[in-house]
Amino acid sequence: MRLRARFQRWEEVLQAPEAEIKEAIRIGGLANIKAQRLKDLLAEVLERRGSLDLSFLAQMPLQEAQEWLQTLPGVGPKTAACVLLFGIGRPALPVDTHVHRVARRLGLVPESFSPSQTQEALQASVPPELVYPFHVLLIRHGRRLCQARSPKCPICPLLDVCPYGQRRQTIPD
């Protein structure tokens, strides 16, 4: 949000001094690394496409659009899905630490799944029209109740359907 508030167009980001980009993205963490990566990524898109317009991804099959984005430097499955979901309005499902944790605890995916395996499994099982609300709700649940270190299982409305929470409830203190 702060990046887009500071720079109205991606071309401005590409031309901006790295220090200005760092300041705009500092709140998200790792600004010293991400600022240069962002410039490199924008330069690569411009070189490949002749512009920084990614709207062509809206016309591609979802998997193909994700794969195209992942050929860019520093873009993995989560970042590609974020660009597609939030930037282009495509039903790609980003899996961050909260979504990954909650999905495993609820038994939506096996405990052994990596984040990319979780993303692939959820993408295949969540209907396109529910991807955005599903993503947002899992993040909210992960931040508020299903926290990494101190999950609030006793007050969780999903306790009845949560294998992880049920196991925690049966473990004596």
ChimeraX commands (.cxc) that place a marker at each C-alpha (Angstrom):
marker #1 position 0.00,0.00,0.00 radius 0.5
marker #1 position 2.73,2.46,0.93 radius 0.5
marker #1 position 4.62,1.70,-2.27 radius 0.5
marker #1 position 1.57,2.45,-4.41 radius 0.5
marker #1 position 0.83,5.57,-2.35 radius 0.5
marker #1 position 4.36,6.87,-2.92 radius 0.5
marker #1 position 4.62,5.85,-6.59 radius 0.5
marker #1 position 1.56,6.14,-8.82 radius 0.5
marker #1 position 3.05,4.17,-11.72 radius 0.5
marker #1 position 5.47,1.25,-11.90 radius 0.5
marker #1 position 7.69,3.25,-14.24 radius 0.5
marker #1 position 8.26,5.67,-11.35 radius 0.5
marker #1 position 9.44,2.79,-9.15 radius 0.5
marker #1 position 11.82,1.61,-11.85 radius 0.5
marker #1 position 13.35,5.10,-12.14 radius 0.5
marker #1 position 13.38,5.89,-8.40 radius 0.5
marker #1 position 16.50,5.83,-6.25 radius 0.5
marker #1 position 16.72,2.61,-4.27 radius 0.5
marker #1 position 16.61,4.58,-0.99 radius 0.5
marker #1 position 13.14,5.93,-1.82 radius 0.5
marker #1 position 11.85,2.46,-2.58 radius 0.5
marker #1 position 13.34,1.11,0.66 radius 0.5
marker #1 position 11.58,3.81,2.64 radius 0.5
marker #1 position 8.25,3.08,0.96 radius 0.5
marker #1 position 8.43,-0.68,1.64 radius 0.5
marker #1 position 10.27,-0.67,4.97 radius 0.5
marker #1 position 7.13,-1.56,6.95 radius 0.5
marker #1 position 6.90,-4.91,5.12 radius 0.5
marker #1 position 10.38,-6.00,6.22 radius 0.5
marker #1 position 13.54,-6.88,4.30 radius 0.5
marker #1 position 13.46,-3.52,2.49 radius 0.5
marker #1 position 17.21,-3.57,1.85 radius 0.5
marker #1 position 16.88,-6.77,-0.16 radius 0.5
marker #1 position 13.44,-6.22,-1.70 radius 0.5
marker #1 position 14.08,-2.72,-3.10 radius 0.5
marker #1 position 16.76,-3.83,-5.54 radius 0.5
marker #1 position 14.90,-7.04,-6.37 radius 0.5
marker #1 position 11.82,-5.00,-7.21 radius 0.5
marker #1 position 13.79,-2.77,-9.56 radius 0.5
marker #1 position 15.40,-5.83,-11.19 radius 0.5
marker #1 position 12.03,-7.49,-11.59 radius 0.5
marker #1 position 10.46,-4.40,-13.17 radius 0.5
marker #1 position 13.42,-4.08,-15.55 radius 0.5
marker #1 position 12.97,-7.73,-16.57 radius 0.5
marker #1 position 9.24,-7.28,-17.25 radius 0.5
marker #1 position 9.97,-4.15,-19.29 radius 0.5
marker #1 position 12.63,-5.97,-21.30 radius 0.5
marker #1 position 10.41,-8.98,-22.00 radius 0.5
marker #1 position 7.13,-7.18,-22.65 radius 0.5
marker #1 position 8.09,-3.66,-23.72 radius 0.5
marker #1 position 5.88,-2.27,-20.95 radius 0.5
marker #1 position 5.10,-2.87,-17.29 radius 0.5
marker #1 position 1.47,-3.74,-18.02 radius 0.5
marker #1 position 0.63,-7.23,-16.79 radius 0.5
marker #1 position -2.99,-7.20,-17.91 radius 0.5
marker #1 position -2.15,-9.80,-20.57 radius 0.5
marker #1 position -2.06,-12.33,-17.70 radius 0.5
marker #1 position -5.83,-11.95,-17.33 radius 0.5
marker #1 position -6.30,-13.68,-20.70 radius 0.5
marker #1 position -3.98,-16.62,-20.01 radius 0.5
marker #1 position -5.00,-19.86,-18.33 radius 0.5
marker #1 position -4.36,-19.41,-14.60 radius 0.5
marker #1 position -1.60,-22.02,-14.40 radius 0.5
marker #1 position 0.17,-20.52,-17.40 radius 0.5
marker #1 position -0.02,-17.02,-15.88 radius 0.5
marker #1 position 1.43,-18.33,-12.61 radius 0.5
marker #1 position 4.24,-20.06,-14.47 radius 0.5
marker #1 position 5.05,-16.91,-16.47 radius 0.5
marker #1 position 5.32,-14.84,-13.31 radius 0.5
marker #1 position 7.52,-17.46,-11.66 radius 0.5
marker #1 position 10.07,-17.13,-14.45 radius 0.5
marker #1 position 10.79,-13.61,-13.16 radius 0.5
marker #1 position 13.68,-13.17,-10.73 radius 0.5
marker #1 position 12.64,-13.65,-7.10 radius 0.5
marker #1 position 9.03,-14.60,-7.89 radius 0.5
marker #1 position 7.84,-17.83,-6.32 radius 0.5
marker #1 position 4.40,-19.42,-6.06 radius 0.5
marker #1 position 3.14,-17.12,-3.29 radius 0.5
marker #1 position 4.23,-13.89,-4.97 radius 0.5
marker #1 position 2.82,-15.02,-8.32 radius 0.5
marker #1 position -0.51,-15.85,-6.68 radius 0.5
marker #1 position -0.56,-12.48,-4.87 radius 0.5
marker #1 position 0.01,-10.59,-8.13 radius 0.5
marker #1 position -2.74,-12.55,-9.83 radius 0.5
marker #1 position -5.28,-12.36,-7.00 radius 0.5
marker #1 position -4.76,-8.83,-5.75 radius 0.5
marker #1 position -3.36,-7.13,-8.85 radius 0.5
marker #1 position -5.33,-8.76,-11.63 radius 0.5
marker #1 position -8.34,-10.27,-9.87 radius 0.5
marker #1 position -7.59,-13.85,-10.87 radius 0.5
marker #1 position -8.51,-16.69,-8.48 radius 0.5
marker #1 position -4.96,-17.70,-7.56 radius 0.5
marker #1 position -4.60,-18.71,-3.92 radius 0.5
marker #1 position -1.52,-17.35,-2.13 radius 0.5
marker #1 position -0.30,-19.46,0.76 radius 0.5
marker #1 position 1.51,-17.48,3.41 radius 0.5
marker #1 position 2.54,-18.73,6.84 radius 0.5
marker #1 position -0.98,-18.26,8.27 radius 0.5
marker #1 position -2.81,-20.02,5.46 radius 0.5
marker #1 position -0.29,-22.86,5.53 radius 0.5
marker #1 position -0.54,-23.31,9.31 radius 0.5
marker #1 position -4.35,-23.12,9.48 radius 0.5
marker #1 position -4.84,-25.45,6.50 radius 0.5
marker #1 position -2.58,-28.08,8.08 radius 0.5
marker #1 position -4.13,-27.76,11.53 radius 0.5
marker #1 position -7.66,-28.04,10.13 radius 0.5
marker #1 position -6.63,-31.13,8.18 radius 0.5
marker #1 position -7.30,-29.50,4.81 radius 0.5
marker #1 position -3.86,-30.74,3.74 radius 0.5
marker #1 position -1.47,-33.25,5.31 radius 0.5
marker #1 position 0.83,-31.96,8.08 radius 0.5
marker #1 position 3.84,-32.92,5.95 radius 0.5
marker #1 position 2.91,-30.59,3.08 radius 0.5
marker #1 position 5.23,-27.76,2.15 radius 0.5
marker #1 position 3.73,-24.31,1.48 radius 0.5
marker #1 position 3.87,-24.91,-2.29 radius 0.5
marker #1 position 2.15,-28.30,-1.91 radius 0.5
marker #1 position -0.48,-26.64,0.27 radius 0.5
marker #1 position -0.99,-23.95,-2.36 radius 0.5
marker #1 position -1.39,-26.52,-5.11 radius 0.5
marker #1 position -3.86,-28.62,-3.10 radius 0.5
marker #1 position -5.98,-25.67,-1.95 radius 0.5
marker #1 position -5.95,-24.11,-5.43 radius 0.5
marker #1 position -7.38,-27.36,-6.78 radius 0.5
marker #1 position -10.08,-27.68,-4.12 radius 0.5
marker #1 position -11.36,-24.14,-3.48 radius 0.5
marker #1 position -13.89,-22.93,-6.05 radius 0.5
marker #1 position -12.63,-19.86,-7.96 radius 0.5
marker #1 position -15.35,-17.57,-6.60 radius 0.5
marker #1 position -14.33,-18.46,-3.03 radius 0.5
marker #1 position -10.54,-18.10,-3.40 radius 0.5
marker #1 position -10.38,-14.47,-2.25 radius 0.5
marker #1 position -12.66,-14.79,0.81 radius 0.5
marker #1 position -11.10,-18.14,1.73 radius 0.5
marker #1 position -7.61,-16.62,1.62 radius 0.5
marker #1 position -8.61,-13.58,3.68 radius 0.5
marker #1 position -10.52,-15.63,6.26 radius 0.5
marker #1 position -7.67,-18.10,6.79 radius 0.5
marker #1 position -5.22,-15.25,7.31 radius 0.5
marker #1 position -7.57,-13.52,9.75 radius 0.5
marker #1 position -8.15,-16.78,11.63 radius 0.5
marker #1 position -4.42,-17.48,11.75 radius 0.5
marker #1 position -3.65,-14.02,13.14 radius 0.5
marker #1 position -6.45,-13.84,15.69 radius 0.5
marker #1 position -7.02,-17.37,16.96 radius 0.5
marker #1 position -4.88,-20.04,15.31 radius 0.5
marker #1 position -1.60,-18.37,16.15 radius 0.5
marker #1 position 1.68,-20.23,15.73 radius 0.5
marker #1 position 2.85,-20.26,19.33 radius 0.5
marker #1 position -0.29,-19.78,21.36 radius 0.5
marker #1 position -3.37,-20.95,19.50 radius 0.5
marker #1 position -6.62,-20.12,21.23 radius 0.5
marker #1 position -8.20,-23.52,20.66 radius 0.5
marker #1 position -10.64,-23.39,23.61 radius 0.5
marker #1 position -12.46,-20.38,22.13 radius 0.5
marker #1 position -12.10,-21.34,18.47 radius 0.5
marker #1 position -15.41,-21.70,16.58 radius 0.5
marker #1 position -13.77,-24.38,14.43 radius 0.5
marker #1 position -12.72,-26.61,17.33 radius 0.5
marker #1 position -15.34,-29.25,16.53 radius 0.5
marker #1 position -13.85,-29.80,13.06 radius 0.5
marker #1 position -10.18,-29.18,13.88 radius 0.5
marker #1 position -8.00,-32.26,14.45 radius 0.5
marker #1 position -5.16,-30.14,15.84 radius 0.5
marker #1 position -7.39,-28.30,18.32 radius 0.5
marker #1 position -9.04,-31.52,19.45 radius 0.5
marker #1 position -5.64,-33.11,20.10 radius 0.5
marker #1 position -4.58,-30.07,22.13 radius 0.5
marker #1 position -7.76,-30.26,24.21 radius 0.5
marker #1 position -7.07,-33.87,25.21 radius 0.5
marker #1 position -3.45,-33.23,26.25 radius 0.5
marker #1 position -3.33,-32.71,30.03 radius 0.5
marker #1 position -1.66,-29.51,31.26 radius 0.5
marker link #1:1,2 radius 0.2
marker link #1:2,3 radius 0.2
marker link #1:3,4 radius 0.2
marker link #1:4,5 radius 0.2
marker link #1:5,6 radius 0.2
marker link #1:6,7 radius 0.2
marker link #1:7,8 radius 0.2
marker link #1:8,9 radius 0.2
marker link #1:9,10 radius 0.2
marker link #1:10,11 radius 0.2
marker link #1:11,12 radius 0.2
marker link #1:12,13 radius 0.2
marker link #1:13,14 radius 0.2
marker link #1:14,15 radius 0.2
marker link #1:15,16 radius 0.2
marker link #1:16,17 radius 0.2
marker link #1:17,18 radius 0.2
marker link #1:18,19 radius 0.2
marker link #1:19,20 radius 0.2
marker link #1:20,21 radius 0.2
marker link #1:21,22 radius 0.2
marker link #1:22,23 radius 0.2
marker link #1:23,24 radius 0.2
marker link #1:24,25 radius 0.2
marker link #1:25,26 radius 0.2
marker link #1:26,27 radius 0.2
marker link #1:27,28 radius 0.2
marker link #1:28,29 radius 0.2
marker link #1:29,30 radius 0.2
marker link #1:30,31 radius 0.2
marker link #1:31,32 radius 0.2
marker link #1:32,33 radius 0.2
marker link #1:33,34 radius 0.2
marker link #1:34,35 radius 0.2
marker link #1:35,36 radius 0.2
marker link #1:36,37 radius 0.2
marker link #1:37,38 radius 0.2
marker link #1:38,39 radius 0.2
marker link #1:39,40 radius 0.2
marker link #1:40,41 radius 0.2
marker link #1:41,42 radius 0.2
marker link #1:42,43 radius 0.2
marker link #1:43,44 radius 0.2
marker link #1:44,45 radius 0.2
marker link #1:45,46 radius 0.2
marker link #1:46,47 radius 0.2
marker link #1:47,48 radius 0.2
marker link #1:48,49 radius 0.2
marker link #1:49,50 radius 0.2
marker link #1:50,51 radius 0.2
marker link #1:51,52 radius 0.2
marker link #1:52,53 radius 0.2
marker link #1:53,54 radius 0.2
marker link #1:54,55 radius 0.2
marker link #1:55,56 radius 0.2
marker link #1:56,57 radius 0.2
marker link #1:57,58 radius 0.2
marker link #1:58,59 radius 0.2
marker link #1:59,60 radius 0.2
marker link #1:60,61 radius 0.2
marker link #1:61,62 radius 0.2
marker link #1:62,63 radius 0.2
marker link #1:63,64 radius 0.2
marker link #1:64,65 radius 0.2
marker link #1:65,66 radius 0.2
marker link #1:66,67 radius 0.2
marker link #1:67,68 radius 0.2
marker link #1:68,69 radius 0.2
marker link #1:69,70 radius 0.2
marker link #1:70,71 radius 0.2
marker link #1:71,72 radius 0.2
marker link #1:72,73 radius 0.2
marker link #1:73,74 radius 0.2
marker link #1:74,75 radius 0.2
marker link #1:75,76 radius 0.2
marker link #1:76,77 radius 0.2
marker link #1:77,78 radius 0.2
marker link #1:78,79 radius 0.2
marker link #1:79,80 radius 0.2
marker link #1:80,81 radius 0.2
marker link #1:81,82 radius 0.2
marker link #1:82,83 radius 0.2
marker link #1:83,84 radius 0.2
marker link #1:84,85 radius 0.2
marker link #1:85,86 radius 0.2
marker link #1:86,87 radius 0.2
marker link #1:87,88 radius 0.2
marker link #1:88,89 radius 0.2
marker link #1:89,90 radius 0.2
marker link #1:90,91 radius 0.2
marker link #1:91,92 radius 0.2
marker link #1:92,93 radius 0.2
marker link #1:93,94 radius 0.2
marker link #1:94,95 radius 0.2
marker link #1:95,96 radius 0.2
marker link #1:96,97 radius 0.2
marker link #1:97,98 radius 0.2
marker link #1:98,99 radius 0.2
marker link #1:99,100 radius 0.2
marker link #1:100,101 radius 0.2
marker link #1:101,102 radius 0.2
marker link #1:102,103 radius 0.2
marker link #1:103,104 radius 0.2
marker link #1:104,105 radius 0.2
marker link #1:105,106 radius 0.2
marker link #1:106,107 radius 0.2
marker link #1:107,108 radius 0.2
marker link #1:108,109 radius 0.2
marker link #1:109,110 radius 0.2
marker link #1:110,111 radius 0.2
marker link #1:111,112 radius 0.2
marker link #1:112,113 radius 0.2
marker link #1:113,114 radius 0.2
marker link #1:114,115 radius 0.2
marker link #1:115,116 radius 0.2
marker link #1:116,117 radius 0.2
marker link #1:117,118 radius 0.2
marker link #1:118,119 radius 0.2
marker link #1:119,120 radius 0.2
marker link #1:120,121 radius 0.2
marker link #1:121,122 radius 0.2
marker link #1:122,123 radius 0.2
marker link #1:123,124 radius 0.2
marker link #1:124,125 radius 0.2
marker link #1:125,126 radius 0.2
marker link #1:126,127 radius 0.2
marker link #1:127,128 radius 0.2
marker link #1:128,129 radius 0.2
marker link #1:129,130 radius 0.2
marker link #1:130,131 radius 0.2
marker link #1:131,132 radius 0.2
marker link #1:132,133 radius 0.2
marker link #1:133,134 radius 0.2
marker link #1:134,135 radius 0.2
marker link #1:135,136 radius 0.2
marker link #1:136,137 radius 0.2
marker link #1:137,138 radius 0.2
marker link #1:138,139 radius 0.2
marker link #1:139,140 radius 0.2
marker link #1:140,141 radius 0.2
marker link #1:141,142 radius 0.2
marker link #1:142,143 radius 0.2
marker link #1:143,144 radius 0.2
marker link #1:144,145 radius 0.2
marker link #1:145,146 radius 0.2
marker link #1:146,147 radius 0.2
marker link #1:147,148 radius 0.2
marker link #1:148,149 radius 0.2
marker link #1:149,150 radius 0.2
marker link #1:150,151 radius 0.2
marker link #1:151,152 radius 0.2
marker link #1:152,153 radius 0.2
marker link #1:153,154 radius 0.2
marker link #1:154,155 radius 0.2
marker link #1:155,156 radius 0.2
marker link #1:156,157 radius 0.2
marker link #1:157,158 radius 0.2
marker link #1:158,159 radius 0.2
marker link #1:159,160 radius 0.2
marker link #1:160,161 radius 0.2
marker link #1:161,162 radius 0.2
marker link #1:162,163 radius 0.2
marker link #1:163,164 radius 0.2
marker link #1:164,165 radius 0.2
marker link #1:165,166 radius 0.2
marker link #1:166,167 radius 0.2
marker link #1:167,168 radius 0.2
marker link #1:168,169 radius 0.2
marker link #1:169,170 radius 0.2
marker link #1:170,171 radius 0.2
marker link #1:171,172 radius 0.2
marker link #1:172,173 radius 0.2
view
